[in-house]
Amino acid sequence: MQTSGRQLKLTAFCHPPGHWRMPGASPTDMDFQECVHLAQVAERGKFDMLFFQDSAAVAPAFYLSGGKAEALAEAARCVRLEPLTLLAGLATVTQRLGLVATATTTYNDPFSIARKFATIDHISNGRAGWNLVTSQNVDEAQNFSAAQHLDHALRYERAQEFYDVVSGLWDSWEDDAIIRDRQTGRYIDPRKLHVLNHKGAHFSVRGPLNVARPPQGYPIVAQAGSSEPGRELAARTADVVFTAQISLEEAQNFYADLKGRMARYGRSADHLKIMPGIRYVLGATESEAKERYEMMLAEASDEGALASVQRLCGDLDIRRFPLDGPLPDLPPSNAAKARQKMMIDLARRENLSIRQLARRFTFSLGHLVHVGTASGLADMMQTWLDNDAADGFTMLSPYYPKPLEEFVATVIPELQRRGIFRAEYEGTTLRENLGLPFRTNRYVGLRKAVNSG
């Protein structure tokens, strides 16, 4: 197969425990040492990033309020470690691996987020990343003194301003503002300190940040929104986009659309890495992989599988409809509009019943699924890379730790043999390894512009 000469970027997506009943699977997502193991496996495989998704609510709360608490019994991902604290710990036991975690703009404040990610960037020597989300889980609202989840459009309006405040705070100090001169007794250069004084529709933040400028300029900013507001926010602000695309053509269209938006924000298309998700099941043979896949599909009860689609059904109770009947028309979702559309399109395109759709969705998490051998997976990844459908991929292990270990042992060498994945890390920071530029302080840029003018 011909290659374009481009190199894949890889993210290991971690949401333990996954299908924890599989042979050899760990049943916990609360063990720090197991997280250390996953991080070190990913670093051994030269992954760019380890990414921890998060939500600030126990799901599915829908079943608790509906009087069916028994459905929650099989919801393994109802407890988890807080990811920013986890990243700080993992930074001490890794050296090159990027460390990325979700933090919502809807239920946080900008100063705290700016301070925490800047701190992790310092602890890791430039390997931190923030997955900026507006929260899909409507149940989060009641954990933060809100009667209901903010409207989708308002969440993205708030997110735009939230990012502007956070990035402005990261620019509080210029890169050489902390001088620590023993001879003169000057600890800082006050000319290189900048007070934000932001006053907007949603936030009023004076600043400056009480953390020195992050080693990367800005930690990596990742996003996963694929709705119209989500794409626009990503084009303006994101370094990495995690996305769910289930066909080559759809992925190419998304890739071209998103990169095509960047010029109007003065950004190069090369400064954004688009990394679709792949839920993978590997085997030495196709039949072995299929057997593992069928075992996982059979694990979930109907109630448990329905939980994976209910949050995308608006205020319609999907349990009121025959499980072996078609998916009914759904009202608009205030959770994840693009993901709801993907689910509806899948059901209509493949004529799936509610039961079939729920079981597919509870396994795939809405992503492309590969069931097969390492070489078959490498073929698909190379095809998408060579045909402008992806800059890399977000690998979603079905359980832990064996699938990630198998990926590193079998798929990574195949990608390296084809010349489309690194043998060694290119740099020490996440930006360097992703091939993204250092983010220059805006005040330095303004000063240069004035001086040159």
C-alpha positions as CSV (number, residue, x, y, z in Angstrom):
1,M,0.0,0.0,0.0
2,Q,1.3,3.5,-0.9
3,T,1.8,6.0,1.9
4,S,1.6,9.8,1.8
5,G,4.6,10.1,4.0
6,R,2.5,11.5,6.8
7,Q,2.8,10.1,10.3
8,L,-0.2,9.0,12.5
9,K,-0.9,10.5,15.9
10,L,-2.4,8.2,18.5
11,T,-4.4,8.7,21.6
12,A,-5.2,6.0,24.1
13,F,-8.7,6.7,25.4
14,C,-9.2,5.4,29.0
15,H,-12.6,4.8,30.5
16,P,-12.0,1.8,32.8
17,P,-13.3,-0.7,33.5
18,G,-15.2,-1.2,30.3
19,H,-16.4,-4.8,29.7
20,W,-15.0,-5.9,33.1
21,R,-16.4,-9.4,33.0
22,M,-14.2,-10.5,30.1
23,P,-11.5,-13.0,31.0
24,G,-8.4,-11.2,32.2
25,A,-10.2,-7.9,32.6
26,S,-9.7,-5.7,35.6
27,P,-12.9,-4.9,37.3
28,T,-11.9,-1.5,38.8
29,D,-11.4,2.1,37.7
30,M,-10.3,3.2,41.2
31,D,-6.8,1.7,41.3
32,F,-4.1,4.2,40.8
33,Q,-1.4,1.6,40.1
34,E,-3.5,0.2,37.3
35,C,-3.7,3.6,35.8
36,V,0.1,3.8,36.1
37,H,0.4,0.5,34.2
38,L,-1.9,1.8,31.4
39,A,0.1,5.0,31.1
40,Q,3.4,3.1,30.9
41,V,2.1,0.7,28.3
42,A,0.9,3.6,26.2
43,E,4.3,5.3,26.6
44,R,6.1,2.1,25.6
45,G,4.0,2.1,22.5
46,K,5.0,5.8,21.8
47,F,1.4,7.0,22.0
48,D,1.0,10.8,21.8
49,M,-1.5,11.0,24.6
50,L,-3.4,9.2,27.3
51,F,-6.9,10.7,27.6
52,F,-9.3,10.4,30.5
53,Q,-13.0,11.2,29.7
54,D,-15.0,12.5,32.6
55,S,-18.5,13.4,33.7
56,A,-19.6,15.1,37.0
57,A,-22.6,12.8,37.6
58,V,-23.4,9.2,38.1
59,A,-25.1,7.7,35.0
60,P,-27.8,6.7,34.3
61,A,-29.6,8.8,36.8
62,F,-32.6,8.5,34.5
63,Y,-33.2,5.0,35.9
64,L,-32.9,6.1,39.5
65,S,-35.5,8.8,39.0
66,G,-37.7,6.3,37.1
67,G,-37.8,3.9,40.0
68,K,-35.6,1.3,38.3
69,A,-32.4,1.4,40.4
70,E,-31.6,-2.2,39.5
71,A,-30.5,-1.1,36.1
72,L,-27.8,0.9,37.7
73,A,-26.3,-2.2,39.3
74,E,-24.5,-3.1,36.1
75,A,-23.3,0.5,35.3
76,A,-19.6,-0.1,36.0
77,R,-18.6,3.4,35.2
78,C,-20.5,5.0,38.1
79,V,-17.4,5.7,40.1
80,R,-14.1,7.0,38.9
81,L,-11.0,8.9,40.0
82,E,-11.1,12.7,39.5
83,P,-9.0,13.1,36.3
84,L,-7.0,16.2,36.9
85,T,-5.7,14.9,40.2
86,L,-4.9,11.6,38.4
87,L,-3.0,13.4,35.6
88,A,-0.8,15.1,38.2
89,G,0.1,11.7,39.7
90,L,0.7,10.1,36.3
91,A,3.0,12.9,35.3
92,T,5.5,11.7,37.9
93,V,5.7,8.2,36.5
94,T,5.9,9.0,32.8
95,Q,8.4,11.1,30.7
96,R,7.1,11.7,27.2
97,L,3.4,10.7,27.1
98,G,0.9,13.5,26.8
99,L,-1.7,13.6,29.6
100,V,-5.2,14.8,28.7
101,A,-8.4,15.1,30.8
102,T,-11.9,16.4,30.4
103,A,-13.1,19.5,32.2
104,T,-16.4,21.1,31.5
105,T,-16.9,24.8,30.8
106,T,-20.5,24.6,32.0
107,Y,-19.8,23.5,35.6
108,N,-16.4,25.1,36.3
109,D,-15.0,28.5,36.5
110,P,-12.2,29.8,34.2
111,F,-9.6,30.8,36.8
112,S,-9.7,27.3,38.5
113,I,-9.3,25.5,35.1
114,A,-6.5,27.8,34.0
115,R,-4.6,27.3,37.3
116,K,-5.0,23.5,37.4
117,F,-4.0,22.8,33.8
118,A,-1.1,25.3,34.0
119,T,0.1,23.5,37.2
120,I,-0.1,20.0,35.5
121,D,1.8,21.4,32.5
122,H,4.6,22.5,34.9
123,I,4.5,19.2,36.8
124,S,4.8,17.2,33.6
125,N,7.3,19.5,31.9
126,G,4.9,20.4,29.1
127,R,2.7,17.3,28.6
128,A,-0.7,18.5,29.7
129,G,-3.9,18.8,27.7
130,W,-7.4,20.0,28.4
131,N,-10.4,18.4,26.7
132,L,-12.8,21.3,26.6
133,V,-16.4,20.1,26.8
134,T,-19.8,21.7,27.5
135,S,-21.2,18.6,29.2
136,Q,-23.4,16.0,27.5
137,N,-24.7,14.6,30.7
138,V,-27.9,16.6,31.7
139,D,-27.7,15.1,35.2
140,E,-24.6,17.2,36.0
141,A,-26.8,20.3,36.5
142,Q,-28.3,19.2,39.8
143,N,-24.9,18.5,41.2
144,F,-24.0,22.2,40.7
145,S,-27.1,24.0,42.2
146,A,-28.8,24.3,38.8
147,A,-32.4,23.2,38.2
148,Q,-31.8,22.1,34.7
149,H,-29.0,21.7,32.1
150,L,-28.2,24.9,30.1
151,D,-29.5,25.0,26.6
152,H,-27.0,23.6,23.9
153,A,-26.5,27.0,22.2
154,L,-26.0,28.8,25.5
155,R,-23.5,26.2,26.6
156,Y,-21.4,26.9,23.5
157,E,-21.7,30.7,23.9
158,R,-20.4,30.3,27.4
159,A,-17.6,27.9,26.2
160,Q,-16.3,30.5,23.7
161,E,-15.9,33.1,26.4
162,F,-14.6,30.5,28.9
163,Y,-11.8,29.6,26.5
164,D,-10.9,33.3,26.0
165,V,-10.6,33.9,29.7
166,V,-8.5,30.7,30.3
167,S,-6.1,31.5,27.5
168,G,-5.9,35.1,28.6
169,L,-5.0,34.0,32.1
170,W,-2.3,31.6,30.7
171,D,-0.8,34.8,29.1
172,S,-0.7,36.6,32.5
173,W,3.1,36.1,32.6
174,E,5.5,36.3,29.7
175,D,7.8,33.3,29.3
176,D,10.8,35.1,30.9
177,A,8.8,37.2,33.5
178,I,10.0,35.2,36.5
179,I,13.7,36.2,36.7
180,R,14.7,35.3,40.4
181,D,17.8,37.5,40.3
182,R,19.8,37.0,43.5
183,Q,22.1,39.9,42.8
184,T,19.4,42.6,42.4
185,G,16.7,40.9,44.6
186,R,14.2,41.2,41.7
187,Y,12.0,38.1,41.6
188,I,9.9,39.2,38.7
189,D,10.0,41.7,35.8
190,P,6.8,43.6,36.4
191,R,6.8,44.9,32.8
192,K,6.1,41.3,31.7
193,L,3.1,40.8,34.0
194,H,-0.3,41.4,32.4
195,V,-3.7,41.8,34.2
196,L,-6.6,40.4,32.1
197,N,-9.4,42.5,33.5
198,H,-12.0,40.5,31.5
199,K,-15.7,41.6,31.7
200,G,-18.0,39.6,29.5
201,A,-21.6,38.2,29.3
202,H,-20.8,35.2,31.5
203,F,-17.6,36.0,33.4
204,S,-15.8,38.8,35.1
205,V,-12.2,37.9,35.9
206,R,-9.5,40.3,36.9
207,G,-6.4,38.1,37.0
208,P,-3.5,37.7,36.7
209,L,-3.0,33.9,37.1
210,N,-0.9,33.0,40.1
211,V,1.0,30.3,38.1
212,A,3.9,31.1,35.8
213,R,3.2,30.7,32.1
214,P,2.8,27.0,31.1
215,P,5.9,25.3,29.4
216,Q,3.9,24.8,26.2
217,G,2.6,28.4,26.2
218,Y,-0.9,26.9,26.4
219,P,-1.5,23.2,27.4
220,I,-3.0,21.4,24.4
221,V,-6.7,22.2,24.0
222,A,-8.8,19.3,22.7
223,Q,-12.5,19.2,21.8
224,A,-15.0,16.6,20.7
225,G,-18.1,18.6,19.6
226,S,-19.3,17.9,16.1
227,S,-22.4,20.0,16.0
228,E,-22.3,23.3,14.1
229,P,-21.3,25.4,17.3
230,G,-18.9,22.6,18.3
231,R,-17.1,22.7,14.9
232,E,-16.9,26.5,15.0
233,L,-15.4,26.5,18.5
234,A,-12.9,23.8,17.4
235,A,-11.8,25.7,14.3
236,R,-11.1,28.8,16.4
237,T,-9.5,27.3,19.5
238,A,-8.6,23.5,19.3
239,D,-5.3,21.8,18.8
240,V,-6.9,18.3,18.7
241,V,-10.4,17.2,17.9
242,F,-11.7,13.8,19.1
243,T,-14.6,12.8,16.9
244,A,-16.9,9.9,16.1
245,Q,-16.9,9.1,12.3
246,I,-18.1,5.6,11.1
247,S,-17.3,5.7,7.4
248,L,-14.4,6.9,5.3
249,E,-16.7,9.3,3.3
250,E,-18.2,10.9,6.5
251,A,-14.8,11.2,8.0
252,Q,-13.4,12.9,4.9
253,N,-16.3,15.4,4.8
254,F,-15.8,16.2,8.5
255,Y,-12.1,16.6,8.0
256,A,-12.4,19.0,5.1
257,D,-15.2,21.0,6.7
258,L,-13.4,21.6,10.0
259,K,-10.0,22.3,8.5
260,G,-11.7,24.6,5.9
261,R,-13.0,26.8,8.7
262,M,-9.7,27.6,10.3
263,A,-8.4,30.2,7.8
264,R,-11.0,32.8,8.9
265,Y,-9.5,32.6,12.4
266,G,-6.0,33.1,11.0
267,R,-5.0,29.5,11.6
268,S,-3.2,27.0,9.5
269,A,-5.0,23.7,8.9
270,D,-1.8,21.9,10.0
271,H,-2.3,23.3,13.5
272,L,-5.3,21.0,14.2
273,K,-5.0,17.3,14.5
274,I,-8.3,15.4,13.9
275,M,-8.4,12.0,15.6
276,P,-11.5,9.8,15.1
277,G,-12.2,7.1,17.6
278,I,-11.9,3.4,16.9
279,R,-13.4,0.8,19.3
280,Y,-11.2,-2.2,18.5
281,V,-11.3,-5.9,19.2
282,L,-8.2,-7.8,18.1
283,G,-7.5,-11.5,17.6
284,A,-4.8,-13.6,16.0
285,T,-7.5,-14.5,13.5
286,E,-10.8,-12.9,12.3
287,S,-12.8,-15.6,14.0
288,E,-11.0,-15.2,17.3
289,A,-11.7,-11.4,17.3
290,K,-15.4,-12.0,16.3
291,E,-15.8,-14.5,19.2
292,R,-14.5,-11.9,21.7
293,Y,-16.8,-9.2,20.2
294,E,-19.9,-11.5,20.4
295,M,-19.1,-12.2,24.1
296,M,-19.1,-8.5,24.9
297,L,-22.3,-7.8,22.9
298,A,-24.0,-10.5,24.9
299,E,-22.9,-9.1,28.3
300,A,-25.3,-6.2,28.7
301,S,-28.9,-6.7,29.8
302,D,-31.6,-4.9,27.7
303,E,-32.1,-2.3,30.5
304,G,-28.3,-1.7,30.7
305,A,-28.0,-1.4,26.9
306,L,-30.9,1.0,26.7
307,A,-29.1,3.3,29.2
308,S,-26.5,4.0,26.5
309,V,-29.1,5.4,24.1
310,Q,-31.6,7.0,26.5
311,R,-29.5,10.1,27.1
312,L,-29.7,10.8,23.4
313,C,-33.5,10.5,23.2
314,G,-34.4,13.9,24.5
315,D,-37.3,13.7,26.9
316,L,-38.7,10.6,25.2
317,D,-38.7,7.4,27.3
318,I,-37.4,4.8,24.9
319,R,-38.6,2.0,27.1
320,R,-42.2,2.6,26.2
321,F,-41.6,1.2,22.7
322,P,-41.3,-2.4,21.6
323,L,-37.6,-3.4,21.8
324,D,-37.8,-5.3,18.6
325,G,-39.5,-2.5,16.8
326,P,-37.9,0.4,14.9
327,L,-36.5,3.5,16.6
328,P,-39.2,6.1,16.8
329,D,-38.8,9.7,15.8
330,L,-36.8,11.5,18.5
331,P,-37.2,15.0,19.9
332,P,-34.1,17.2,19.8
333,S,-31.5,16.3,22.4
334,N,-30.0,18.9,24.7
335,A,-27.2,16.5,25.5
336,A,-25.2,15.8,22.3
337,K,-26.8,16.9,19.0
338,A,-24.3,15.4,16.6
339,R,-24.1,12.1,18.5
340,Q,-27.9,11.9,18.4
341,K,-27.9,12.4,14.7
342,M,-25.3,9.7,14.2
343,M,-27.4,7.3,16.3
344,I,-30.5,8.0,14.3
345,D,-28.7,7.7,11.0
346,L,-27.2,4.3,12.0
347,A,-30.6,3.0,13.0
348,R,-32.3,4.1,9.8
349,R,-29.4,3.1,7.5
350,E,-29.1,-0.5,8.8
351,N,-32.8,-0.9,9.7
352,L,-31.9,-1.7,13.4
353,S,-34.5,-2.4,16.1
354,I,-34.2,-0.6,19.4
355,R,-32.7,-3.7,20.9
356,Q,-30.1,-4.0,18.2
357,L,-29.3,-0.3,18.2
358,A,-28.9,-0.3,22.0
359,R,-26.5,-3.3,22.0
360,R,-24.4,-1.8,19.2
361,F,-24.3,1.6,20.8
362,T,-23.4,0.4,24.3
363,F,-20.4,-1.4,22.8
364,S,-19.3,1.2,20.2
365,L,-20.0,4.3,22.2
366,G,-21.0,5.8,18.9
367,H,-17.6,5.1,17.3
368,L,-16.3,3.1,14.4
369,V,-15.8,-0.5,15.4
370,H,-12.9,-2.8,14.1
371,V,-13.2,-6.5,14.8
372,G,-10.3,-8.4,13.3
373,T,-6.5,-8.7,13.1
374,A,-3.7,-6.2,13.8
375,S,-2.8,-6.0,10.1
376,G,-6.4,-5.4,9.1
377,L,-6.7,-2.6,11.6
378,A,-3.4,-1.1,10.3
379,D,-4.8,-1.3,6.7
380,M,-7.9,0.7,7.7
381,M,-5.8,3.3,9.7
382,Q,-3.5,3.9,6.8
383,T,-6.3,4.2,4.3
384,W,-7.9,7.0,6.4
385,L,-4.6,8.7,6.9
386,D,-3.7,8.6,3.2
387,N,-7.1,9.9,2.1
388,D,-7.5,12.9,4.3
389,A,-10.0,11.4,6.7
390,A,-7.8,11.6,9.8
391,D,-4.5,12.8,11.2
392,G,-4.5,10.0,13.7
393,F,-6.8,8.0,15.9
394,T,-8.2,7.7,19.4
395,M,-8.1,4.1,20.3
396,L,-10.9,2.9,22.6
397,S,-10.1,-0.3,24.4
398,P,-13.1,-2.4,25.2
399,Y,-11.7,-3.4,28.6
400,Y,-8.4,-3.1,30.5
401,P,-5.5,-3.7,30.4
402,K,-5.1,-6.6,27.9
403,P,-6.5,-4.9,24.7
404,L,-4.1,-2.0,25.0
405,E,-1.2,-4.3,25.7
406,E,-2.1,-6.3,22.6
407,F,-2.4,-3.1,20.5
408,V,1.1,-2.1,21.6
409,A,2.5,-5.5,20.9
410,T,0.9,-6.1,17.5
411,V,-0.5,-3.0,15.9
412,I,2.3,-0.5,16.8
413,P,5.0,-2.7,15.1
414,E,2.9,-3.0,12.0
415,L,2.4,0.8,11.8
416,Q,6.1,1.3,12.3
417,R,7.0,-1.3,9.6
418,R,4.8,0.7,7.2
419,G,6.6,3.9,8.1
420,I,3.5,5.7,9.3
421,F,4.2,5.8,13.0
422,R,7.2,7.0,15.1
423,A,9.9,4.7,16.5
424,E,10.9,7.3,19.1
425,Y,9.3,10.5,20.4
426,E,10.3,13.6,18.5
427,G,10.4,15.9,21.5
428,T,9.8,16.3,25.2
429,T,6.5,18.2,25.1
430,L,3.1,17.1,23.9
431,R,3.1,20.0,21.3
432,E,6.4,18.9,19.9
433,N,5.3,15.3,19.6
434,L,2.0,16.3,17.9
435,G,3.9,18.6,15.5
436,L,2.1,21.7,16.8
437,P,3.7,25.1,17.4
438,F,4.4,26.6,20.8
439,R,1.6,29.1,21.7
440,T,3.2,32.6,21.7
441,N,2.1,35.0,24.4
442,R,-0.4,37.4,22.9
443,Y,1.2,40.4,24.6
444,V,4.6,39.6,23.1
445,G,2.9,39.3,19.7
446,L,1.2,42.7,20.2
447,R,4.5,44.3,21.2
448,K,6.3,42.9,18.2
449,A,3.5,44.1,15.9
450,V,3.7,47.7,17.4
451,N,7.5,47.8,17.1
452,S,7.5,46.6,13.5
453,G,4.8,49.1,12.7
